[in-house]
Amino acid sequence: MVLLIEKDRGWKSTKIKNIKVYFSGKIDPKILEDLVIKLKNKSSNLTTKQIKSDLIKFKGNFSIIIMLNKNYLLAVVDRVKSIPIFMAKTEKSLFLGNYAPSLIKTLANKKIDHNSLLSFKMSGYCIGRNTLYKNLFQLLPGEACLIRNKSLKYISYHSFIKKDKIFTDSKEKLSKKLAKMTLSIFEEIIKNNKSKKIVVPLSGGYDSRLIASALYHLNARDVVCFSYGKKNNFEAKVAREISSKLNFPWHFVELNNKKQSQNFKSKMYKDYTIYSDTLGSWSYIQDLFAIKELLEKKVINKNSVIINGNTGDFITGGHLPGYDRKLKDKKSRLNLIFKYISSKHFSLWENYFSRNQYNLINKLILKSIPKSLLNIGLEEDYKVYEYVEFINRQSNYVIQGQRQYDFLKIAWELPLWHDNYLKFWNKVPFELKYNQDLYKFMLTDNNWGDVWQKIPVNNYHISPKYIKYLRNLFKLFFIFKNRNDWHNFDKKYISYFTELVPYYPYFNYSDIIKEKKIARNALAWHAEDYLKKKDLIL
């Protein structure tokens, strides 16, 4: 067994009872020491159940690798896989480490996983613990792996979908529970970051506004908010109003097409994509360039903590499918859920993938779902969708966006992925989760900072105005045509200019309009570019 730890990724090492331990994130030293001692003293008799009972004691965002000897190792990631761990297999050995490209370099026989390649091109990420290579894997959220004498055993100590009893309380009562728990999470974050400047990426939606307003309600000190994108975009206007109401300093970083084109050509961007590469998804770059500029202008410094809103809209029910829940046939309901998954998450190119390819993706997704979840009752079958999005898009792609902050060497927190939030939202019934009903009710009812009842949420409009008027003019030519014809025209010819935060300018506009395929958004192009650079195009 070979262990490869890249030292520039925020990982630390220590020795406990002469046992080498590598870790990243915030670890309770007493819980870690107890686990190491138990592994050392009961190495041959320790059961999976006993290991699980210790792993569930760890809280927050972390990864741990305990190297008991060259043939005995335990590795574990947190409940959302915020800090990934990878494994590579050969006929003669096992490799384990914190950076996928380092592991793949050690393998003489690199077999491309063509199913994962298809998934990547359709969605921008791989399914489950798979990567683009057959012999390279990653731990799932809430999972550990135990390696003994070249044998590898996966241990799931936490499931995103747990068999908890669904709440039966009224909306009002649950709202009070949720509000109390939410504030307790932020109290914990404020306490743990007393010496740091708190930095909030603020938009016009719910999640980042929750963060800013909760911090205000709890009298947090030294808070600064920022927004970014095209000048005068609606998100920035709302964010400025919120910040003003809360009396928090607010900064705007303009990212127009020209500036983004330069950003994407920069050495910093190239270095970041190398640093953040998991071989399982494209690099998430939401606020990378904005934070870099704020650092350069000394608005923030390295002694800061970034608190973003990822991914409140998902965990609170904003992505749930609106299928007919009166339908009693379980197979038909699951088919509707899988159809929704395909259309929402595996259609980066609108008019390109075949029915056979979609069928293959559905089989791969089905294979990745625990049997116990597929046997769940009709009243909770929406959790199949939640599990699929969490294990794939959220943990493999969105949550990996925290690498932006690691790359820039800034601390971060994920309050809306807090362990208590995971537990609470797992128990909320569909009716209160769908369209974020309970979440929105709680926020409006509490109205922290007085920013929830009068300031609009997600009041989308296109900017700059001349693009809006030009777009409406083009739309007139499609009055008597199929609606899809207009949407395809809009995506191919106009979206390049209407993104609030431009991601298309990495590419030439002429190449985009020449392409026969219709991209849902810029991610389709970035995912394909990633594969081309690795010589992995289908």
Salt bridges, closest charged atoms under 4 A:
ASP34 OD2 - LYS30 NZ 2.94
ASP54 OD2 - LYS38 NZ 2.78
ASP54 OD1 - LYS57 NZ 3.51
GLU143 OE2 - ARG129 NH2 2.45
ASP169 OD1 - LYS173 NZ 3.70
ASP169 OD2 - LYS177 NZ 3.39
GLU188 OE1 - HIS418 NE2 3.37
ASP222 OD1 - LYS197 NZ 3.03
ASP271 OD2 - LYS267 NZ 2.68
ASP277 OD2 - LYS534 NZ 2.94
GLU293 OE1 - LYS259 NZ 2.65
GLU293 OE2 - LYS297 NZ 2.94
GLU296 OE2 - LYS292 NZ 2.44
ASP313 OD2 - HIS319 NE2 3.04
GLU350 OE2 - LYS491 NZ 2.62
GLU350 OE2 - ARG520 NE 3.51
GLU380 OE1 - LYS383 NZ 2.76
ASP381 OD1 - ARG325 NH1 3.55
ASP381 OD2 - ARG333 NE 2.67
GLU386 OE2 - LYS433 NZ 2.64
GLU389 OE2 - HIS319 ND1 2.69
GLU389 OE1 - HIS345 NE2 3.24
ASP406 OD2 - ARG403 NH2 2.87
GLU413 OE2 - LYS26 NZ 2.63
ASP419 OD2 - ARG79 NH1 3.69
ASP437 OD2 - LYS171 NZ 3.07
ASP450 OD2 - LYS245 NZ 3.15
ASP490 OD2 - ARG471 NH2 2.97
GLU515 OE2 - LYS517 NZ 3.15
GLU528 OE1 - LYS121 NZ 3.40
GLU528 OE1 - LYS517 NZ 3.68
GLU528 OE2 - LYS532 NZ 3.94
ASP529 OD2 - LYS533 NZ 3.27
